[in-house]
Amino acid sequence: MKLISKSLVAVAVSLAFGSVGAAEHVLNTDVVVIGTGSAGLSATVQAAEAGAKVITLEKNPFIGGGTAFAEGLFGVESEWNRLRSDTLTREKAFEGIMERHMHEPNAQQVRDFVWGCAENLEWLAKHDIKFEVVRMTPWEEATWHVIAPYTNSKGVTTNHGAALVNALKDHADKLGVKTMVQTPATELIANKKGEVVGVKAINTRTKDTYTINAKKVIIATGGFADSAEKVQAWSHRDPQKWVSCAPINKTGDGIQMAVDKGAAMGQVSYVGTYGTADKNNRVTIGDMLTASWQPSALWVNAKGERFDNEEVAFSFSQAGNSIYRQQGSFGWTIFDEKQIQFMENQGVDSGVGVIVPVGAKLKNLRNEIAENIAKGADHVVKASSIEELAKKTSLPVGNLKKAFETYNQACDQGFDGQFFKKSRYLRKLDPTKLYAVKLRALNFTSIGGLLVNRNFEVLDKAGNPIKNLYAAGVDLSGYVGATYTTWSSGYAFGFSAYSGRHAGLNAANAIKASK
Ligand SMILES: Cc1cc2nc3c(=O)[nH]c(=O)nc-3n(C[C@H](O)[C@H](O)[C@H](O)COP(=O)(O)OP(=O)(O)OC[C@H]3O[C@@H](n4cnc5c(N)ncnc54)[C@H](O)[C@@H]3O)c2cc1C
């Protein structure tokens, strides 16, 4: 598809952006999609296949957003479930999701997705995306459709979310879609009747500006988790203590642009997670992260008190909540030399997604701990007594000793009368060979912001659609409650691709119908 540039006015000096030679462009198209994650690219490809001319904008110099880090999509009663004889039904999935989200979501929105997700996976499969169902933990159903590697048109092979991104981008290119990277949408254009008629954008490198006249606009900007200001204002969480684990400048742009044009805001939430981070809030990855995800450790809070059944480690979103609500929003996971040897030689009880599978042997853990301690890190310590551990972690020694005593007694008895951890994870701690890693509450993405109807048209405060404006992905409210559950693995990613595709299809069909 050829981009139509009606007027290309070069301006010698752009006072607004202080750059020399920036140009003002006016483009015309059927559909503008804002964002190139799973929602934006699904919308892009589907709208283009349905006959629309599409321009897709991306704020970053690279495509893919948070999707590029994700691993798999939710599906139930899919072809891939059939081949494994998985037993979860759509009815049970619907009930399970509504119950675990405390009936806060819009039941019809959840119902539409649960019934449509398998067909959506088949649509993705027709676009060169291959799946394998993985059930990672005892807390999950077999819904996680993890994406196999994909080699793109440039010969580059990626896997998981990045594979989906690259496969859809190849299809978008073949369909003639113009993808403009490093060109954030800055504002929706509305006419006097309040109908959306386009988007303004700027190339942040060249400072060229764009007025893109469009019949339909689809917002898919990936939420607001990287904006400290919005995390505080919209979700009332402390951004210093609720750390974005893959910060790529997702600052709620689409939500804000729609709200500026009269959209209502719905409930916001997160895909929470946890792990460990240094004093500058840089998330530590590698074996230390995996070690912090183990159910066999002893978890204590700032008061030196055990604060949960450590089996919550299996469910990253719930574990994030548990840690966040502690005093100071942190905890310590304490293990000993024997547990290090277990993780090195027998492999971990809890993996980290499919990147670190259950049973992975943490051959580098000892080195990572030593290196961090040598650097003076304050999120990992080694101690040869409870007193020394208390001193190095600034935990009250009396409470810590009590927590150890109660915990080790439970291990001896094989019964945890405090929080009922299964006996297989009760492993007595040797107080002379201790390690502790600081647990921090993190998040993968925010979820929520805009309300939509069943066509994914954005609603205003009176509940009416704002004409020509659609939204998809984690910019949407309505499919999760206050807390994301990992029970229905891949739910956020699955919904993003599904909602994006249907927004794209509905937008393209509405254009056809109006001709
Ligand atoms: C490490 C990690 C692992 C994850 N694993 C999973 C998983 O396995 N399963 C699961 O369900 N979920 C997972 N998630 C969450 C997952 O990212 C989301 O479920 C989903 O992929 C979000 O898709 P999206 O298209 O809505 O947003 P994104 O993929 O974030 O895409 C939004 C895009 O919009 C762009 N954008 C923002 N503002 C503008 C603007 N003004 N103009 C133009 N472009 C803009 C962004 O740069 C970005 O590229 C994971 C997230 C992370 C970080």
The ligand as an ORCA input file, in Angstrom:
! r2SCAN-3c Opt
* xyz 0 1
  C       8.844     -9.989     30.939
  C       7.383    -10.089     30.568
  C       6.812    -11.343     30.408
  C       5.443    -11.462     30.136
  N       4.917    -12.714     29.954
  C       3.595    -12.836     29.695
  C       3.026    -14.115     29.404
  O       3.728    -15.122     29.227
  N       1.685    -14.193     29.302
  C       0.884    -13.093     29.397
  O      -0.342    -13.219     29.341
  N       1.418    -11.861     29.541
  C       2.737    -11.706     29.685
  N       3.284    -10.457     29.820
  C       2.410     -9.295     29.664
  C       2.302     -9.000     28.152
  O       3.310     -8.121     27.775
  C       0.970     -8.446     27.820
  O       0.071     -9.457     28.200
  C       0.677     -8.161     26.340
  O       1.627     -8.731     25.487
  C       0.556     -6.680     26.105
  O       0.295     -6.433     24.733
  P      -0.113     -4.987     24.251
  O      -0.100     -5.029     22.759
  O      -1.368     -4.559     24.923
  O       1.029     -4.020     24.799
  P       2.579     -3.968     24.388
  O       3.062     -5.244     23.878
  O       3.322     -3.364     25.514
  O       2.584     -2.960     23.158
  C       2.307     -1.602     23.288
  C       3.126     -0.827     22.271
  O       2.647      0.501     22.163
  C       3.750      1.380     22.028
  N       3.350      2.753     22.377
  C       3.162      3.282     23.608
  N       2.784      4.576     23.505
  C       2.748      4.864     22.182
  C       2.458      6.045     21.445
  N       2.134      7.195     22.032
  N       2.526      5.987     20.093
  C       2.888      4.840     19.450
  N       3.193      3.695     20.119
  C       3.106      3.704     21.462
  C       4.762      0.770     22.984
  O       6.060      1.259     22.744
  C       4.602     -0.710     22.674
  O       5.422     -1.120     21.609
  C       4.649    -10.303     30.029
  C       5.242     -9.034     30.142
  C       6.593     -8.923     30.407
  C       7.190     -7.548     30.523
*
